[in-house]
Amino acid sequence: MEKGPADPVVKEKVLAYLETVEKAKSKEIALKIGVPKAAVDLAVKELAFEDKVEYLYITTTFVALKGKVPPPE
C-alpha cells in the first residue's frame, strides 16, 4: 500500500496541539485531535523533514516542536 502526502489539515492540527504541550506521543496527539494515528505519523514524519518538529528519545519516542525542549545537560 502506497501512502500519499500527509493531509495539510492534519499537519496544522498537529502543530497547533504541540504548541499547547512540551512534548507528546503520536498516539496521544491522534486522540486529542481526533484523527487516526497513521495520519498523525505521516504528518509528523513530513513535519520533521520540514524541520518543524523533532523526535525525542527519552525511554520512548516523543514529538515536540523544533527547539521547544532543551537538550539534556
All heavy atoms as TSV, in Angstrom:
chain	resi	resn	atom	element	x	y	z
A	1	MET	N	N	0.844	-1.183	0.000
A	1	MET	CA	C	0.000	0.000	0.000
A	1	MET	C	C	0.887	1.243	0.000
A	1	MET	O	O	1.736	1.420	0.868
A	1	MET	CB	C	-0.884	-0.027	1.240
A	1	MET	CG	C	-1.824	1.129	1.313
A	1	MET	SD	S	-3.013	0.910	2.662
A	1	MET	CE	C	-2.436	2.166	3.757
A	2	GLU	N	N	0.692	2.100	-0.950
A	2	GLU	CA	C	1.495	3.310	-1.062
A	2	GLU	C	C	0.782	4.476	-0.396
A	2	GLU	O	O	-0.414	4.672	-0.578
A	2	GLU	CB	C	1.739	3.614	-2.537
A	2	GLU	CG	C	2.791	4.668	-2.741
A	2	GLU	CD	C	3.201	4.794	-4.198
A	2	GLU	OE1	O	3.340	3.748	-4.851
A	2	GLU	OE2	O	3.355	5.927	-4.646
A	3	LYS	N	N	1.528	5.232	0.381
A	3	LYS	CA	C	0.952	6.382	1.082
A	3	LYS	C	C	1.237	7.644	0.287
A	3	LYS	O	O	2.324	7.822	-0.235
A	3	LYS	CB	C	1.553	6.526	2.473
A	3	LYS	CG	C	1.219	5.381	3.401
A	3	LYS	CD	C	1.854	5.600	4.762
A	3	LYS	CE	C	1.578	4.429	5.659
A	3	LYS	NZ	N	2.196	4.572	6.971
A	4	GLY	N	N	0.256	8.517	0.232
A	4	GLY	CA	C	0.437	9.798	-0.420
A	4	GLY	C	C	0.948	10.805	0.588
A	4	GLY	O	O	1.325	10.456	1.704
A	5	PRO	N	N	0.954	12.073	0.215
A	5	PRO	CA	C	1.396	13.102	1.157
A	5	PRO	C	C	0.401	13.255	2.312
A	5	PRO	O	O	-0.770	12.903	2.193
A	5	PRO	CB	C	1.451	14.368	0.306
A	5	PRO	CG	C	0.569	14.090	-0.857
A	5	PRO	CD	C	0.582	12.609	-1.074
A	6	ALA	N	N	0.902	13.772	3.411
A	6	ALA	CA	C	0.058	13.992	4.588
A	6	ALA	C	C	-0.982	15.073	4.302
A	6	ALA	O	O	-0.737	16.002	3.533
A	6	ALA	CB	C	0.913	14.400	5.777
A	7	ASP	N	N	-2.115	14.943	4.940
A	7	ASP	CA	C	-3.194	15.926	4.828
A	7	ASP	C	C	-2.724	17.234	5.487
A	7	ASP	O	O	-2.340	17.235	6.658
A	7	ASP	CB	C	-4.434	15.387	5.533
A	7	ASP	CG	C	-5.640	16.307	5.410
A	7	ASP	OD1	O	-5.482	17.499	5.065
A	7	ASP	OD2	O	-6.752	15.820	5.677
A	8	PRO	N	N	-2.733	18.353	4.753
A	8	PRO	CA	C	-2.293	19.628	5.333
A	8	PRO	C	C	-3.095	20.025	6.575
A	8	PRO	O	O	-2.557	20.654	7.487
A	8	PRO	CB	C	-2.502	20.636	4.206
A	8	PRO	CG	C	-2.617	19.840	2.965
A	8	PRO	CD	C	-3.108	18.491	3.352
A	9	VAL	N	N	-4.366	19.652	6.628
A	9	VAL	CA	C	-5.193	19.972	7.794
A	9	VAL	C	C	-4.683	19.220	9.025
A	9	VAL	O	O	-4.595	19.789	10.118
A	9	VAL	CB	C	-6.684	19.633	7.519
A	9	VAL	CG1	C	-7.522	19.812	8.766
A	9	VAL	CG2	C	-7.215	20.484	6.379
A	10	VAL	N	N	-4.309	17.962	8.842
A	10	VAL	CA	C	-3.773	17.170	9.950
A	10	VAL	C	C	-2.451	17.765	10.414
A	10	VAL	O	O	-2.188	17.875	11.621
A	10	VAL	CB	C	-3.611	15.687	9.560
A	10	VAL	CG1	C	-2.914	14.900	10.662
A	10	VAL	CG2	C	-4.960	15.069	9.235
A	11	LYS	N	N	-1.612	18.182	9.482
A	11	LYS	CA	C	-0.328	18.787	9.849
A	11	LYS	C	C	-0.543	20.047	10.691
A	11	LYS	O	O	0.137	20.258	11.695
A	11	LYS	CB	C	0.488	19.109	8.594
A	11	LYS	CG	C	1.027	17.862	7.910
A	11	LYS	CD	C	1.614	18.124	6.547
A	11	LYS	CE	C	2.860	18.936	6.534
A	11	LYS	NZ	N	3.488	19.022	5.210
A	12	GLU	N	N	-1.514	20.875	10.302
A	12	GLU	CA	C	-1.809	22.094	11.065
A	12	GLU	C	C	-2.337	21.758	12.458
A	12	GLU	O	O	-1.975	22.404	13.439
A	12	GLU	CB	C	-2.802	22.975	10.309
A	12	GLU	CG	C	-2.207	23.667	9.107
A	12	GLU	CD	C	-1.015	24.550	9.462
A	12	GLU	OE1	O	-1.089	25.295	10.463
A	12	GLU	OE2	O	-0.006	24.482	8.745
A	13	LYS	N	N	-3.185	20.720	12.541
A	13	LYS	CA	C	-3.713	20.312	13.844
A	13	LYS	C	C	-2.600	19.790	14.751
A	13	LYS	O	O	-2.583	20.070	15.951
A	13	LYS	CB	C	-4.784	19.231	13.681
A	13	LYS	CG	C	-6.099	19.746	13.150
A	13	LYS	CD	C	-7.124	18.619	13.054
A	13	LYS	CE	C	-8.469	19.114	12.589
A	13	LYS	NZ	N	-9.469	18.027	12.549
A	14	VAL	N	N	-1.666	19.041	14.182
A	14	VAL	CA	C	-0.527	18.528	14.957
A	14	VAL	C	C	0.296	19.693	15.490
A	14	VAL	O	O	0.640	19.737	16.676
A	14	VAL	CB	C	0.344	17.573	14.107
A	14	VAL	CG1	C	1.665	17.268	14.799
A	14	VAL	CG2	C	-0.408	16.285	13.808
A	15	LEU	N	N	0.619	20.646	14.635
A	15	LEU	CA	C	1.401	21.808	15.070
A	15	LEU	C	C	0.663	22.603	16.143
A	15	LEU	O	O	1.263	23.024	17.138
A	15	LEU	CB	C	1.729	22.712	13.881
A	15	LEU	CG	C	2.769	22.179	12.904
A	15	LEU	CD1	C	2.863	23.088	11.680
A	15	LEU	CD2	C	4.126	22.027	13.567
A	16	ALA	N	N	-0.634	22.792	15.958
A	16	ALA	CA	C	-1.428	23.542	16.936
A	16	ALA	C	C	-1.447	22.820	18.277
A	16	ALA	O	O	-1.305	23.454	19.330
A	16	ALA	CB	C	-2.852	23.735	16.422
A	17	TYR	N	N	-1.588	21.495	18.260
A	17	TYR	CA	C	-1.591	20.748	19.517
A	17	TYR	C	C	-0.223	20.819	20.193
A	17	TYR	O	O	-0.130	21.018	21.405
A	17	TYR	CB	C	-1.998	19.285	19.299
A	17	TYR	CG	C	-1.967	18.511	20.583
A	17	TYR	CD1	C	-2.928	18.732	21.570
A	17	TYR	CD2	C	-0.958	17.600	20.864
A	17	TYR	CE1	C	-2.889	18.064	22.780
A	17	TYR	CE2	C	-0.909	16.928	22.068
A	17	TYR	CZ	C	-1.884	17.161	23.023
A	17	TYR	OH	O	-1.827	16.506	24.240
A	18	LEU	N	N	0.838	20.687	19.420
A	18	LEU	CA	C	2.180	20.723	20.005
A	18	LEU	C	C	2.515	22.095	20.601
A	18	LEU	O	O	3.390	22.189	21.461
A	18	LEU	CB	C	3.230	20.305	18.969
A	18	LEU	CG	C	3.223	18.817	18.621
A	18	LEU	CD1	C	4.196	18.539	17.485
A	18	LEU	CD2	C	3.555	17.964	19.836
A	19	GLU	N	N	1.825	23.134	20.154
A	19	GLU	CA	C	2.010	24.464	20.761
A	19	GLU	C	C	1.525	24.465	22.211
A	19	GLU	O	O	2.006	25.251	23.020
A	19	GLU	CB	C	1.220	25.525	19.980
A	19	GLU	CG	C	1.824	25.912	18.663
A	19	GLU	CD	C	2.994	26.862	18.794
A	19	GLU	OE1	O	3.167	27.484	19.863
A	19	GLU	OE2	O	3.746	26.958	17.821
A	20	THR	N	N	0.586	23.579	22.533
A	20	THR	CA	C	-0.032	23.589	23.863
A	20	THR	C	C	0.663	22.674	24.867
A	20	THR	O	O	0.320	22.694	26.044
A	20	THR	CB	C	-1.519	23.174	23.779
A	20	THR	OG1	O	-1.614	21.799	23.398
A	20	THR	CG2	C	-2.276	24.046	22.790
A	21	VAL	N	N	1.601	21.838	24.417
A	21	VAL	CA	C	2.293	20.899	25.304
A	21	VAL	C	C	3.798	20.986	25.077
A	21	VAL	O	O	4.246	21.529	24.065
A	21	VAL	CB	C	1.820	19.439	25.068
A	21	VAL	CG1	C	0.348	19.278	25.400
A	21	VAL	CG2	C	2.105	18.983	23.659
A	22	GLU	N	N	4.559	20.440	26.025
A	22	GLU	CA	C	6.013	20.426	25.843
A	22	GLU	C	C	6.410	19.344	24.855
A	22	GLU	O	O	7.191	19.572	23.933
A	22	GLU	CB	C	6.712	20.183	27.185
A	22	GLU	CG	C	8.221	20.217	27.066
A	22	GLU	CD	C	8.926	20.002	28.389
A	22	GLU	OE1	O	8.390	19.291	29.258
A	22	GLU	OE2	O	10.024	20.557	28.550
A	23	LYS	N	N	5.844	18.134	25.054
A	23	LYS	CA	C	6.112	17.013	24.168
A	23	LYS	C	C	4.934	16.056	24.245
A	23	LYS	O	O	4.155	16.099	25.194
A	23	LYS	CB	C	7.414	16.304	24.544
A	23	LYS	CG	C	7.413	15.693	25.935
A	23	LYS	CD	C	8.780	15.143	26.278
A	23	LYS	CE	C	8.830	14.488	27.633
A	23	LYS	NZ	N	8.683	15.368	28.758
A	24	ALA	N	N	4.787	15.209	23.250
A	24	ALA	CA	C	3.665	14.273	23.230
A	24	ALA	C	C	4.016	13.063	22.393
A	24	ALA	O	O	4.871	13.132	21.507
A	24	ALA	CB	C	2.420	14.945	22.663
A	25	LYS	N	N	3.338	11.959	22.660
A	25	LYS	CA	C	3.468	10.767	21.837
A	25	LYS	C	C	2.479	10.882	20.680
A	25	LYS	O	O	1.438	11.520	20.807
A	25	LYS	CB	C	3.141	9.518	22.652
A	25	LYS	CG	C	4.157	9.193	23.708
A	25	LYS	CD	C	3.780	7.895	24.377
A	25	LYS	CE	C	4.860	7.463	25.329
A	25	LYS	NZ	N	4.621	6.108	25.831
A	26	SER	N	N	2.785	10.223	19.582
A	26	SER	CA	C	1.899	10.256	18.413
A	26	SER	C	C	0.503	9.762	18.760
A	26	SER	O	O	-0.494	10.311	18.293
A	26	SER	CB	C	2.474	9.408	17.276
A	26	SER	OG	O	3.651	9.986	16.791
A	27	LYS	N	N	0.424	8.721	19.570
A	27	LYS	CA	C	-0.871	8.160	19.960
A	27	LYS	C	C	-1.701	9.207	20.712
A	27	LYS	O	O	-2.902	9.351	20.479
A	27	LYS	CB	C	-0.636	6.930	20.840
A	27	LYS	CG	C	-1.873	6.204	21.253
A	27	LYS	CD	C	-1.499	4.960	22.061
A	27	LYS	CE	C	-2.715	4.196	22.509
A	27	LYS	NZ	N	-2.359	3.002	23.281
A	28	GLU	N	N	-1.054	9.945	21.598
A	28	GLU	CA	C	-1.734	10.998	22.363
A	28	GLU	C	C	-2.223	12.115	21.437
A	28	GLU	O	O	-3.346	12.596	21.572
A	28	GLU	CB	C	-0.769	11.566	23.404
A	28	GLU	CG	C	-1.291	12.745	24.174
A	28	GLU	CD	C	-0.211	13.406	25.033
A	28	GLU	OE1	O	0.807	12.776	25.328
A	28	GLU	OE2	O	-0.410	14.578	25.378
A	29	ILE	N	N	-1.388	12.508	20.493
A	29	ILE	CA	C	-1.759	13.560	19.538
A	29	ILE	C	C	-2.992	13.119	18.751
A	29	ILE	O	O	-3.947	13.877	18.598
A	29	ILE	CB	C	-0.595	13.885	18.580
A	29	ILE	CG1	C	0.594	14.453	19.355
A	29	ILE	CG2	C	-1.042	14.867	17.504
A	29	ILE	CD1	C	1.879	14.548	18.546
A	30	ALA	N	N	-2.976	11.875	18.271
A	30	ALA	CA	C	-4.098	11.356	17.488
A	30	ALA	C	C	-5.397	11.401	18.284
A	30	ALA	O	O	-6.437	11.813	17.767
A	30	ALA	CB	C	-3.798	9.934	17.028
A	31	LEU	N	N	-5.343	10.995	19.552
A	31	LEU	CA	C	-6.540	11.020	20.390
A	31	LEU	C	C	-7.041	12.445	20.611
A	31	LEU	O	O	-8.241	12.708	20.543
A	31	LEU	CB	C	-6.256	10.364	21.743
A	31	LEU	CG	C	-6.130	8.846	21.750
A	31	LEU	CD1	C	-5.646	8.363	23.128
A	31	LEU	CD2	C	-7.451	8.193	21.401
A	32	LYS	N	N	-6.126	13.364	20.868
A	32	LYS	CA	C	-6.514	14.745	21.181
A	32	LYS	C	C	-7.069	15.501	19.981
A	32	LYS	O	O	-7.961	16.333	20.144
A	32	LYS	CB	C	-5.326	15.515	21.768
A	32	LYS	CG	C	-4.843	14.985	23.097
A	32	LYS	CD	C	-5.860	15.209	24.188
A	32	LYS	CE	C	-5.294	14.762	25.528
A	32	LYS	NZ	N	-6.180	15.010	26.634
A	33	ILE	N	N	-6.535	15.230	18.781
A	33	ILE	CA	C	-7.023	15.974	17.617
A	33	ILE	C	C	-8.071	15.191	16.829
A	33	ILE	O	O	-8.627	15.704	15.860
A	33	ILE	CB	C	-5.870	16.442	16.700
A	33	ILE	CG1	C	-5.153	15.261	16.025
A	33	ILE	CG2	C	-4.885	17.307	17.462
A	33	ILE	CD1	C	-4.122	15.686	14.989
A	34	GLY	N	N	-8.322	13.944	17.230
A	34	GLY	CA	C	-9.405	13.175	16.637
A	34	GLY	C	C	-9.169	12.654	15.230
A	34	GLY	O	O	-10.083	12.632	14.419
A	35	VAL	N	N	-7.935	12.237	14.950
A	35	VAL	CA	C	-7.631	11.632	13.650
A	35	VAL	C	C	-6.902	10.310	13.881
A	35	VAL	O	O	-6.342	10.084	14.946
A	35	VAL	CB	C	-6.770	12.568	12.759
A	35	VAL	CG1	C	-7.507	13.852	12.443
A	35	VAL	CG2	C	-5.449	12.876	13.396
A	36	PRO	N	N	-6.899	9.428	12.886
A	36	PRO	CA	C	-6.196	8.148	13.050
A	36	PRO	C	C	-4.701	8.333	13.288
A	36	PRO	O	O	-4.080	9.268	12.753
A	36	PRO	CB	C	-6.445	7.425	11.718
A	36	PRO	CG	C	-7.623	8.104	11.117
A	36	PRO	CD	C	-7.595	9.517	11.608
A	37	LYS	N	N	-4.118	7.436	14.077
A	37	LYS	CA	C	-2.688	7.528	14.400
A	37	LYS	C	C	-1.827	7.470	13.135
A	37	LYS	O	O	-0.811	8.155	13.052
A	37	LYS	CB	C	-2.276	6.427	15.369
A	37	LYS	CG	C	-0.821	6.526	15.798
A	37	LYS	CD	C	-0.450	5.434	16.771
A	37	LYS	CE	C	1.017	5.464	17.143
A	37	LYS	NZ	N	1.925	5.193	16.040
A	38	ALA	N	N	-2.226	6.674	12.166
A	38	ALA	CA	C	-1.457	6.572	10.921
A	38	ALA	C	C	-1.354	7.929	10.224
A	38	ALA	O	O	-0.299	8.282	9.679
A	38	ALA	CB	C	-2.081	5.546	9.992
A	39	ALA	N	N	-2.425	8.718	10.270
A	39	ALA	CA	C	-2.416	10.056	9.658
A	39	ALA	C	C	-1.483	10.985	10.431
A	39	ALA	O	O	-0.761	11.796	9.843
A	39	ALA	CB	C	-3.826	10.632	9.609
A	40	VAL	N	N	-1.482	10.847	11.769
A	40	VAL	CA	C	-0.579	11.657	12.603
A	40	VAL	C	C	0.871	11.266	12.332
A	40	VAL	O	O	1.739	12.127	12.184
A	40	VAL	CB	C	-0.920	11.500	14.099
A	40	VAL	CG1	C	0.158	12.136	14.972
A	40	VAL	CG2	C	-2.272	12.117	14.394
A	41	ASP	N	N	1.141	9.961	12.256
A	41	ASP	CA	C	2.510	9.503	11.990
A	41	ASP	C	C	3.034	10.064	10.673
A	41	ASP	O	O	4.177	10.525	10.596
A	41	ASP	CB	C	2.565	7.973	11.957
A	41	ASP	CG	C	2.380	7.347	13.328
A	41	ASP	OD1	O	2.576	8.043	14.348
A	41	ASP	OD2	O	2.042	6.150	13.379
A	42	LEU	N	N	2.200	10.048	9.652
A	42	LEU	CA	C	2.602	10.578	8.351
A	42	LEU	C	C	2.832	12.089	8.417
A	42	LEU	O	O	3.822	12.605	7.887
A	42	LEU	CB	C	1.552	10.239	7.294
A	42	LEU	CG	C	1.874	10.607	5.847
A	42	LEU	CD1	C	3.162	9.928	5.384
A	42	LEU	CD2	C	0.725	10.207	4.939
A	43	ALA	N	N	1.944	12.798	9.113
A	43	ALA	CA	C	2.091	14.255	9.258
A	43	ALA	C	C	3.358	14.598	10.026
A	43	ALA	O	O	4.114	15.496	9.628
A	43	ALA	CB	C	0.863	14.834	9.963
A	44	VAL	N	N	3.615	13.871	11.113
A	44	VAL	CA	C	4.815	14.135	11.923
A	44	VAL	C	C	6.074	13.853	11.117
A	44	VAL	O	O	7.050	14.618	11.181
A	44	VAL	CB	C	4.788	13.300	13.228
A	44	VAL	CG1	C	6.136	13.309	13.916
A	44	VAL	CG2	C	3.706	13.818	14.157
A	45	LYS	N	N	6.057	12.791	10.344
A	45	LYS	CA	C	7.214	12.462	9.502
A	45	LYS	C	C	7.522	13.613	8.546
A	45	LYS	O	O	8.673	14.025	8.407
A	45	LYS	CB	C	6.929	11.175	8.730
A	45	LYS	CG	C	8.039	10.727	7.837
A	45	LYS	CD	C	7.656	9.443	7.127
A	45	LYS	CE	C	8.705	9.046	6.109
A	45	LYS	NZ	N	8.317	7.830	5.387
A	46	GLU	N	N	6.482	14.130	7.893
A	46	GLU	CA	C	6.685	15.247	6.967
A	46	GLU	C	C	7.121	16.515	7.698
A	46	GLU	O	O	7.989	17.245	7.223
A	46	GLU	CB	C	5.422	15.514	6.155
A	46	GLU	CG	C	5.177	14.477	5.098
A	46	GLU	CD	C	4.035	14.836	4.164
A	46	GLU	OE1	O	3.596	16.009	4.152
A	46	GLU	OE2	O	3.572	13.924	3.449
A	47	LEU	N	N	6.523	16.779	8.861
A	47	LEU	CA	C	6.892	17.974	9.633
A	47	LEU	C	C	8.335	17.883	10.121
A	47	LEU	O	O	9.042	18.900	10.172
A	47	LEU	CB	C	5.926	18.169	10.804
A	47	LEU	CG	C	4.515	18.612	10.407
A	47	LEU	CD1	C	3.561	18.448	11.588
A	47	LEU	CD2	C	4.511	20.041	9.899
A	48	ALA	N	N	8.791	16.694	10.449
A	48	ALA	CA	C	10.184	16.512	10.858
A	48	ALA	C	C	11.108	16.775	9.672
A	48	ALA	O	O	12.151	17.419	9.812
A	48	ALA	CB	C	10.402	15.110	11.411
A	49	PHE	N	N	10.717	16.288	8.504
A	49	PHE	CA	C	11.502	16.524	7.291
A	49	PHE	C	C	11.561	18.015	6.965
A	49	PHE	O	O	12.578	18.513	6.483
A	49	PHE	CB	C	10.905	15.736	6.119
A	49	PHE	CG	C	11.708	15.832	4.864
A	49	PHE	CD1	C	12.914	15.159	4.734
A	49	PHE	CD2	C	11.273	16.604	3.797
A	49	PHE	CE1	C	13.669	15.255	3.578
A	49	PHE	CE2	C	12.016	16.705	2.636
A	49	PHE	CZ	C	13.221	16.027	2.525
A	50	GLU	N	N	10.463	18.732	7.248
A	50	GLU	CA	C	10.402	20.181	7.025
A	50	GLU	C	C	11.087	20.962	8.149
A	50	GLU	O	O	11.092	22.186	8.141
A	50	GLU	CB	C	8.943	20.627	6.908
A	50	GLU	CG	C	8.221	20.068	5.695
A	50	GLU	CD	C	6.717	20.278	5.746
A	50	GLU	OE1	O	6.220	20.983	6.648
A	50	GLU	OE2	O	6.021	19.713	4.881
A	51	ASP	N	N	11.619	20.251	9.141
A	51	ASP	CA	C	12.351	20.838	10.273
A	51	ASP	C	C	11.459	21.685	11.187
A	51	ASP	O	O	11.894	22.668	11.765
A	51	ASP	CB	C	13.539	21.662	9.767
A	51	ASP	CG	C	14.679	21.690	10.775
A	51	ASP	OD1	O	14.826	20.729	11.540
A	51	ASP	OD2	O	15.421	22.695	10.794
A	52	LYS	N	N	10.191	21.286	11.312
A	52	LYS	CA	C	9.255	21.994	12.181
A	52	LYS	C	C	9.051	21.275	13.505
A	52	LYS	O	O	8.682	21.895	14.494
A	52	LYS	CB	C	7.913	22.189	11.477
A	52	LYS	CG	C	8.011	23.108	10.280
A	52	LYS	CD	C	6.675	23.317	9.621
A	52	LYS	CE	C	6.820	24.260	8.427
A	52	LYS	NZ	N	5.552	24.416	7.725
A	53	VAL	N	N	9.232	19.958	13.512
A	53	VAL	CA	C	9.137	19.180	14.746
A	53	VAL	C	C	10.358	18.276	14.826
A	53	VAL	O	O	11.092	18.107	13.846
A	53	VAL	CB	C	7.845	18.316	14.829
A	53	VAL	CG1	C	6.605	19.177	14.738
A	53	VAL	CG2	C	7.833	17.227	13.785
A	54	GLU	N	N	10.577	17.727	16.007
A	54	GLU	CA	C	11.685	16.801	16.171
A	54	GLU	C	C	11.244	15.616	17.014
A	54	GLU	O	O	10.305	15.720	17.807
A	54	GLU	CB	C	12.880	17.496	16.818
A	54	GLU	CG	C	12.601	18.104	18.173
A	54	GLU	CD	C	13.739	18.978	18.678
A	54	GLU	OE1	O	14.826	18.970	18.079
A	54	GLU	OE2	O	13.531	19.670	19.677
A	55	TYR	N	N	11.912	14.510	16.800
A	55	TYR	CA	C	11.666	13.321	17.609
A	55	TYR	C	C	12.584	13.372	18.816
A	55	TYR	O	O	13.747	13.735	18.698
A	55	TYR	CB	C	11.969	12.049	16.808
A	55	TYR	CG	C	10.998	11.783	15.687
A	55	TYR	CD1	C	11.321	12.114	14.373
A	55	TYR	CD2	C	9.774	11.189	15.937
A	55	TYR	CE1	C	10.439	11.846	13.334
A	55	TYR	CE2	C	8.879	10.918	14.904
A	55	TYR	CZ	C	9.228	11.254	13.610
A	55	TYR	OH	O	8.353	10.992	12.591
A	56	LEU	N	N	12.046	13.029	19.973
A	56	LEU	CA	C	12.831	12.964	21.204
A	56	LEU	C	C	12.806	11.521	21.688
A	56	LEU	O	O	11.739	10.917	21.757
A	56	LEU	CB	C	12.220	13.866	22.281
A	56	LEU	CG	C	12.027	15.334	21.923
A	56	LEU	CD1	C	11.211	16.035	22.999
A	56	LEU	CD2	C	13.377	16.009	21.756
A	57	TYR	N	N	13.949	10.990	22.027
A	57	TYR	CA	C	14.023	9.619	22.516
A	57	TYR	C	C	14.375	9.656	23.996
A	57	TYR	O	O	15.531	9.758	24.367
A	57	TYR	CB	C	15.044	8.824	21.707
A	57	TYR	CG	C	14.700	8.804	20.240
A	57	TYR	CD1	C	15.333	9.643	19.341
A	57	TYR	CD2	C	13.689	7.973	19.769
A	57	TYR	CE1	C	14.990	9.636	18.002
A	57	TYR	CE2	C	13.334	7.964	18.426
A	57	TYR	CZ	C	13.996	8.797	17.545
A	57	TYR	OH	O	13.646	8.792	16.219
A	58	ILE	N	N	13.342	9.618	24.841
A	58	ILE	CA	C	13.504	9.676	26.297
A	58	ILE	C	C	12.809	8.430	26.844
A	58	ILE	O	O	11.653	8.471	27.216
A	58	ILE	CB	C	12.867	10.954	26.875
A	58	ILE	CG1	C	13.329	12.184	26.106
A	58	ILE	CG2	C	13.170	11.081	28.364
A	58	ILE	CD1	C	12.537	13.442	26.394
A	59	THR	N	N	13.506	7.325	26.822
A	59	THR	CA	C	12.989	5.993	27.161
A	59	THR	C	C	11.891	5.533	26.213
A	59	THR	O	O	11.608	4.364	26.124
A	59	THR	CB	C	12.490	5.871	28.620
A	59	THR	OG1	O	11.333	6.672	28.819
A	59	THR	CG2	C	13.575	6.252	29.606
A	60	THR	N	N	11.276	6.433	25.522
A	60	THR	CA	C	10.293	6.149	24.473
A	60	THR	C	C	10.312	7.343	23.527
A	60	THR	O	O	10.954	8.347	23.806
A	60	THR	CB	C	8.884	5.904	25.076
A	60	THR	OG1	O	7.997	5.479	24.053
A	60	THR	CG2	C	8.339	7.140	25.739
A	61	THR	N	N	9.608	7.254	22.435
A	61	THR	CA	C	9.652	8.325	21.432
A	61	THR	C	C	8.557	9.352	21.673
A	61	THR	O	O	7.397	9.016	21.801
A	61	THR	CB	C	9.500	7.735	20.022
A	61	THR	OG1	O	10.511	6.757	19.824
A	61	THR	CG2	C	9.630	8.823	18.966
A	62	PHE	N	N	8.972	10.614	21.724
A	62	PHE	CA	C	8.051	11.740	21.832
A	62	PHE	C	C	8.246	12.627	20.614
A	62	PHE	O	O	9.253	12.544	19.926
A	62	PHE	CB	C	8.342	12.578	23.087
A	62	PHE	CG	C	7.994	11.900	24.375
A	62	PHE	CD1	C	8.949	11.190	25.075
A	62	PHE	CD2	C	6.710	11.975	24.893
A	62	PHE	CE1	C	8.641	10.562	26.268
A	62	PHE	CE2	C	6.386	11.353	26.081
A	62	PHE	CZ	C	7.349	10.640	26.773
A	63	VAL	N	N	7.295	13.522	20.395
A	63	VAL	CA	C	7.388	14.515	19.329
A	63	VAL	C	C	7.248	15.878	19.991
A	63	VAL	O	O	6.447	16.058	20.901
A	63	VAL	CB	C	6.247	14.333	18.294
A	63	VAL	CG1	C	6.345	15.368	17.201
A	63	VAL	CG2	C	6.261	12.930	17.726
A	64	ALA	N	N	8.048	16.849	19.550
A	64	ALA	CA	C	7.970	18.204	20.094
A	64	ALA	C	C	8.259	19.194	18.976
A	64	ALA	O	O	8.885	18.845	17.976
A	64	ALA	CB	C	8.987	18.388	21.218
A	65	LEU	N	N	7.808	20.413	19.163
A	65	LEU	CA	C	8.158	21.459	18.214
A	65	LEU	C	C	9.669	21.633	18.230
A	65	LEU	O	O	10.311	21.508	19.278
A	65	LEU	CB	C	7.484	22.780	18.585
A	65	LEU	CG	C	5.979	22.845	18.383
A	65	LEU	CD1	C	5.454	24.190	18.874
A	65	LEU	CD2	C	5.607	22.649	16.926
A	66	LYS	N	N	10.233	21.909	17.108
A	66	LYS	CA	C	11.675	22.060	16.975
A	66	LYS	C	C	12.195	23.115	17.950
A	66	LYS	O	O	11.718	24.245	17.975
A	66	LYS	CB	C	12.017	22.457	15.532
A	66	LYS	CG	C	13.459	22.555	15.232
A	66	LYS	CD	C	14.066	21.193	15.081
A	66	LYS	CE	C	15.515	21.325	14.646
A	66	LYS	NZ	N	16.109	20.042	14.378
A	67	GLY	N	N	13.123	22.727	18.811
A	67	GLY	CA	C	13.751	23.643	19.747
A	67	GLY	C	C	12.952	23.933	21.011
A	67	GLY	O	O	13.404	24.688	21.859
A	68	LYS	N	N	11.768	23.369	21.165
A	68	LYS	CA	C	10.939	23.667	22.338
A	68	LYS	C	C	11.463	22.989	23.604
A	68	LYS	O	O	11.378	23.534	24.682
A	68	LYS	CB	C	9.483	23.256	22.083
A	68	LYS	CG	C	8.527	23.727	23.171
A	68	LYS	CD	C	7.082	23.570	22.767
A	68	LYS	CE	C	6.167	24.180	23.808
A	68	LYS	NZ	N	4.770	24.130	23.403
A	69	VAL	N	N	12.012	21.788	23.454
A	69	VAL	CA	C	12.532	21.047	24.593
A	69	VAL	C	C	14.048	21.203	24.595
A	69	VAL	O	O	14.713	20.853	23.619
A	69	VAL	CB	C	12.155	19.554	24.518
A	69	VAL	CG1	C	12.754	18.780	25.676
A	69	VAL	CG2	C	10.647	19.394	24.489
A	70	PRO	N	N	14.604	21.739	25.682
A	70	PRO	CA	C	16.060	21.930	25.724
A	70	PRO	C	C	16.777	20.584	25.804
A	70	PRO	O	O	16.245	19.623	26.342
A	70	PRO	CB	C	16.278	22.740	27.005
A	70	PRO	CG	C	15.084	22.460	27.844
A	70	PRO	CD	C	13.945	22.179	26.909
A	71	PRO	N	N	17.998	20.518	25.263
A	71	PRO	CA	C	18.750	19.265	25.335
A	71	PRO	C	C	19.136	18.957	26.774
A	71	PRO	O	O	19.312	19.872	27.584
A	71	PRO	CB	C	19.985	19.547	24.485
A	71	PRO	CG	C	20.086	21.020	24.404
A	71	PRO	CD	C	18.706	21.567	24.578
A	72	PRO	N	N	19.296	17.681	27.110
A	72	PRO	CA	C	19.691	17.329	28.478
A	72	PRO	C	C	21.115	17.785	28.768
A	72	PRO	O	O	21.943	17.861	27.862
A	72	PRO	CB	C	19.583	15.812	28.510
A	72	PRO	CG	C	19.660	15.389	27.083
A	72	PRO	CD	C	19.120	16.525	26.272
A	73	GLU	N	N	21.379	18.091	30.014
A	73	GLU	CA	C	22.727	18.564	30.375
A	73	GLU	C	C	23.595	17.423	30.815
A	73	GLU	O	O	23.187	16.436	31.300
A	73	GLU	CB	C	22.611	19.582	31.511
A	73	GLU	CG	C	21.961	20.847	31.035
A	73	GLU	CD	C	21.917	21.902	32.131
A	73	GLU	OE1	O	22.615	21.775	33.134
A	73	GLU	OE2	O	21.186	22.878	31.944
